[in-house]
Amino acid sequence: MKSIGDHIKQSRLLLGLSQADAAKKLNISTPAFCKIETGQTDLNISRLLQISKIFKVPVIQLITGQSASSESDSSKELIALKKELIEKEEEINKLRKKVIDLYDKLGI
């Protein structure tokens, strides 16, 4: 499982920033930023919010590594699965009705 530092690094690389560039934008030293990415420094909420704002990504993406689009994809997949489940339940109900009708015809 990736850490917050790994997600920060991934976001930084997507922006094409070096560690020094990112550190400068955050007004911290390069070694301090390196410690954030490697998990040697615990992040406080204000620093996480600052990184989120500078990297233009939601805080949740820095924490979980999932982008808003992947959450949207997951939601779409969930909706599709629910629709399929409803269709299967309807099919089962139709088959149950056929079984009941057959029992009625046989007089059971």
SEMAR-729245 format. One record per residue: residue number from 1; x, y, z of N, C-alpha, C in turn; residue in three letters. Coordinates in Angstrom, 1 decimal, padded with zeros to 4 digits. Atoms other than C-alpha are relative to their C-alpha. Example, Ala and Ser with C-alpha at 12.3 -4.5 7.8 and 13.67 -1.06 7.14 Angstrom:
<nodes>
k/n_xx/n_yy/n_zz/ca_xx/ca_yy/ca_zz/c_xx/c_yy/c_zz/r
1/000.9/-001.2/000.0/012.3/-004.5/007.8/000.9/001.2/000.0/Ala
2/-000.9/-001.1/000.0/013.7/-001.1/007.1/-000.8/001.1/000.8/Ser
</nodes>
This chain:
<nodes>
k/n_xx/n_yy/n_zz/ca_xx/ca_yy/ca_zz/c_xx/c_yy/c_zz/r
1/000.8/-001.2/000.0/000.0/000.0/000.0/000.9/001.2/000.0/Met
2/-000.8/-001.2/000.1/001.4/003.4/-001.0/-000.4/000.9/001.2/Lys
3/000.1/-001.0/-001.1/001.9/006.1/001.6/-000.4/001.4/-000.5/Ser
4/000.3/-001.3/000.5/000.8/009.7/001.5/001.2/000.6/-000.7/Ile
5/-001.2/-000.5/000.7/004.4/010.6/000.6/000.1/-000.5/-001.4/Gly
6/000.0/000.5/001.4/004.2/008.3/-002.4/-001.0/000.7/-000.9/Asp
7/001.0/-000.7/000.8/001.0/010.0/-003.5/000.4/001.4/-000.3/His
8/-000.5/-001.3/000.2/002.6/013.4/-003.0/001.1/000.0/-001.1/Ile
9/-001.1/000.1/001.0/005.6/012.3/-005.1/-000.6/-000.2/-001.4/Lys
10/000.6/000.2/001.2/003.3/011.0/-007.8/-000.7/001.3/-000.6/Gln
11/000.6/-001.3/000.4/001.4/014.3/-007.9/001.0/001.0/-000.5/Ser
12/-001.0/-000.9/000.3/004.6/016.2/-008.0/000.6/-000.3/-001.4/Arg
13/-000.6/000.5/001.3/006.0/014.1/-010.9/-001.0/000.3/-001.2/Leu
14/001.0/-000.3/001.1/002.7/014.6/-012.9/000.1/001.5/-000.3/Leu
15/-000.1/-001.5/000.3/003.3/018.4/-012.6/001.4/000.3/-000.6/Leu
16/-001.3/-000.2/000.6/006.9/017.9/-013.8/000.9/000.8/000.9/Gly
17/-000.8/-000.7/-000.9/008.3/019.4/-010.7/001.1/-000.8/000.7/Leu
18/-001.0/000.7/-000.8/011.6/018.5/-009.0/-000.3/000.2/001.4/Ser
19/000.2/-000.1/-001.4/011.8/018.1/-005.3/000.4/001.5/000.4/Gln
20/-000.4/-001.4/-000.3/013.6/021.5/-005.2/-001.1/001.0/-000.4/Ala
21/001.1/-000.9/000.4/010.8/023.2/-007.2/-001.1/-000.1/001.0/Asp
22/001.1/000.1/-000.9/008.2/021.8/-004.9/000.3/000.6/001.3/Ala
23/-000.4/-000.5/-001.3/010.1/022.7/-001.8/-000.1/001.5/000.0/Ala
24/000.0/-001.5/000.1/010.5/026.3/-003.1/-001.4/000.5/000.0/Lys
25/001.4/-000.5/000.0/006.8/026.6/-003.8/-000.7/-000.1/001.4/Lys
26/000.5/000.2/-001.3/006.1/025.3/-000.2/000.8/000.9/001.0/Leu
27/-000.9/-000.8/-000.9/008.8/027.7/001.3/000.6/-000.9/001.1/Asn
28/-000.7/000.8/-000.9/010.6/024.8/002.9/001.3/-000.5/-000.8/Ile
29/-001.3/000.4/000.7/014.1/023.3/002.2/-000.3/-001.3/-000.8/Ser
30/000.1/001.2/000.8/014.6/020.5/-000.3/000.1/-001.3/000.9/Thr
31/-000.1/001.2/-000.9/015.7/018.0/002.4/-001.3/-000.2/000.8/Pro
32/001.3/000.1/-000.8/012.5/018.8/004.4/-001.1/-000.6/-000.9/Ala
33/001.0/000.6/000.9/010.4/018.1/001.3/000.3/-001.5/-000.3/Phe
34/-000.4/001.4/000.2/012.3/014.9/000.7/-000.5/-000.9/001.1/Cys
35/000.4/000.7/-001.2/011.5/013.8/004.2/-001.6/-000.2/000.0/Lys
36/001.4/000.2/000.1/007.8/014.4/003.5/-000.4/-001.1/-001.0/Ile
37/000.2/001.1/001.0/007.9/012.2/000.4/000.4/-001.4/000.4/Glu
38/-000.5/001.4/-000.4/009.8/009.4/002.1/-000.7/-000.4/001.3/Thr
39/000.7/000.3/-001.2/007.5/009.5/005.1/000.8/000.1/001.3/Gly
40/-000.8/-000.2/-001.2/010.2/010.5/007.6/-000.6/001.2/000.8/Gln
41/000.7/-001.1/-000.7/008.1/013.6/008.5/-001.5/-000.2/000.0/Thr
42/001.5/000.1/-000.1/004.5/013.4/009.8/-000.5/001.4/-000.5/Asp
43/000.6/-001.2/000.6/002.4/015.9/007.9/-001.1/000.5/001.0/Leu
44/001.2/-000.6/-000.7/000.0/018.3/009.7/-001.0/000.4/-001.0/Asn
45/001.1/-000.3/000.9/-003.3/019.3/008.2/000.3/001.2/-000.9/Ile
46/-000.2/-001.2/000.8/-002.2/022.7/007.2/001.1/-000.2/-001.1/Ser
47/-001.0/000.3/001.0/000.9/021.4/005.3/-000.7/-000.8/-001.1/Arg
48/000.7/000.8/001.0/-001.3/018.8/003.6/-000.9/000.9/-000.9/Leu
49/000.8/-000.9/000.8/-003.7/021.5/002.5/000.8/000.9/-000.9/Leu
50/-000.9/-000.8/000.8/-000.8/023.7/001.3/000.4/-000.8/-001.2/Gln
51/-000.4/000.9/001.1/000.5/020.8/-000.8/-001.1/-000.2/-001.0/Ile
52/001.2/000.2/000.8/-003.0/020.1/-002.1/-000.2/001.2/-000.9/Ser
53/000.2/-001.2/000.8/-003.4/023.7/-003.2/001.0/000.3/-001.0/Lys
54/-001.1/-000.3/000.9/000.0/024.1/-004.8/000.0/-001.0/-001.1/Ile
55/000.0/001.1/001.0/-000.3/020.7/-006.6/-001.3/000.0/-000.8/Phe
56/001.3/-000.1/000.7/-003.9/021.5/-007.6/-000.7/-001.4/000.0/Lys
57/000.7/001.3/-000.1/-005.2/018.1/-006.4/-000.8/000.0/001.3/Val
58/000.7/000.1/-001.2/-007.8/017.2/-003.8/000.8/-000.7/001.1/Pro
59/-000.7/000.7/-001.1/-006.5/016.3/-000.3/-000.2/-001.5/000.0/Val
60/000.3/001.4/000.0/-008.2/013.0/-000.6/000.8/-000.8/-001.0/Ile
61/-000.9/000.7/001.0/-006.1/012.2/-003.7/001.4/-000.2/000.6/Gln
62/-001.4/000.1/-000.6/-002.9/012.9/-001.7/-000.1/-001.1/001.1/Leu
63/000.1/001.0/-001.1/-004.2/010.6/001.1/-000.2/-001.4/-000.6/Ile
64/000.4/001.4/000.5/-005.7/007.7/-000.9/000.7/-000.3/-001.3/Thr
65/-000.6/000.3/001.3/-004.0/008.1/-004.3/-001.0/-000.1/-001.1/Gly
66/001.0/000.1/001.1/-007.3/008.0/-006.1/-000.4/001.4/-000.4/Gln
67/000.4/-001.3/000.6/-008.2/010.9/-008.4/-001.5/000.0/000.0/Ser
68/001.5/-000.2/000.0/-011.7/012.3/-008.6/-000.6/-000.8/-001.2/Ala
69/000.5/000.8/001.1/-012.0/010.6/-012.0/-000.1/-001.5/000.3/Ser
70/000.1/001.4/-000.3/-011.3/007.2/-010.6/-001.1/-000.3/001.0/Ser
71/001.2/000.1/-000.9/-013.9/007.8/-007.9/-001.3/000.0/-000.8/Glu
72/001.1/-000.1/000.9/-016.3/008.8/-010.7/-000.2/-001.3/-000.7/Ser
73/000.0/001.3/000.7/-015.4/005.6/-012.6/-000.6/-001.1/000.9/Asp
74/000.5/000.9/-001.0/-016.1/003.6/-009.4/-001.5/000.1/000.2/Ser
75/001.4/-000.2/-000.2/-019.4/005.2/-009.0/-000.8/-000.5/-001.2/Ser
76/000.6/000.5/001.2/-020.3/004.5/-012.6/-000.1/-001.5/-000.1/Lys
77/000.0/001.4/000.0/-019.3/000.9/-012.2/-001.0/-000.6/001.0/Glu
78/001.0/000.4/-001.1/-021.4/000.6/-009.0/-001.4/000.1/-000.5/Leu
79/001.3/-000.2/000.6/-024.4/002.0/-010.8/-000.4/-001.0/-001.0/Ile
80/000.2/001.0/001.0/-024.0/-000.4/-013.7/-000.2/-001.4/000.7/Ala
81/000.2/001.3/-000.7/-023.7/-003.4/-011.2/-001.4/000.0/000.6/Leu
82/001.3/000.0/-000.6/-026.8/-002.3/-009.4/-001.1/-000.2/-001.0/Lys
83/000.9/000.1/001.1/-028.7/-002.0/-012.7/-000.1/-001.5/-000.4/Lys
84/-000.1/001.4/000.4/-027.5/-005.5/-013.6/-000.7/-000.9/001.0/Glu
85/000.6/000.8/-001.1/-028.6/-006.9/-010.2/-001.5/000.1/-000.1/Leu
86/001.5/-000.2/000.1/-032.1/-005.4/-010.6/-000.5/-000.8/-001.2/Ile
87/000.5/000.8/001.2/-032.4/-007.0/-014.1/000.0/-001.5/000.3/Glu
88/-000.1/001.4/-000.4/-031.3/-010.4/-012.7/-001.1/-000.4/001.0/Lys
89/001.1/000.2/-000.9/-033.8/-010.1/-009.9/-001.4/-000.1/-000.7/Glu
90/001.3/000.1/000.8/-036.6/-009.4/-012.4/000.0/-001.3/-000.8/Glu
91/000.0/001.3/000.7/-035.5/-012.4/-014.4/-000.3/-001.2/000.9/Glu
92/000.3/001.1/-001.0/-035.6/-014.6/-011.3/-001.5/000.0/000.4/Ile
93/001.5/-000.1/-000.3/-039.1/-013.3/-010.5/-000.8/-000.6/-001.1/Asn
94/000.8/000.5/001.2/-040.3/-014.2/-014.0/000.1/-001.5/000.0/Lys
95/-000.2/001.4/-000.1/-038.8/-017.7/-013.6/-000.8/-000.6/001.1/Leu
96/000.8/000.4/-001.1/-040.5/-018.1/-010.2/-001.5/-000.1/-000.4/Arg
97/001.4/-000.1/000.4/-043.8/-017.1/-011.8/-000.3/-001.2/-000.9/Lys
98/000.1/001.2/000.9/-043.3/-019.8/-014.5/-000.1/-001.3/000.7/Lys
99/000.0/001.2/-000.8/-042.6/-022.4/-011.9/-001.4/-000.2/000.7/Val
100/001.3/000.0/-000.7/-045.8/-021.5/-010.0/-001.1/-000.3/-001.0/Ile
101/001.0/000.3/001.0/-047.8/-021.6/-013.2/000.0/-001.5/-000.4/Asp
102/-000.2/001.4/000.4/-046.4/-025.0/-014.1/-000.6/-000.9/001.1/Leu
103/000.6/000.7/-001.1/-047.4/-026.3/-010.6/-001.5/000.0/000.0/Tyr
104/001.5/-000.2/000.1/-050.9/-024.9/-011.1/-000.5/-000.9/-001.1/Asp
105/000.5/000.8/001.1/-051.2/-026.7/-014.5/000.1/-001.5/000.4/Lys
106/-000.2/001.4/-000.4/-050.0/-030.0/-012.9/-001.0/-000.3/001.1/Leu
107/000.9/000.2/-001.1/-052.5/-029.5/-010.1/000.7/-000.3/001.3/Gly
108/-000.8/000.3/-001.2/-049.8/-029.7/-007.4/-000.3/001.1/001.0/Ile
</nodes>
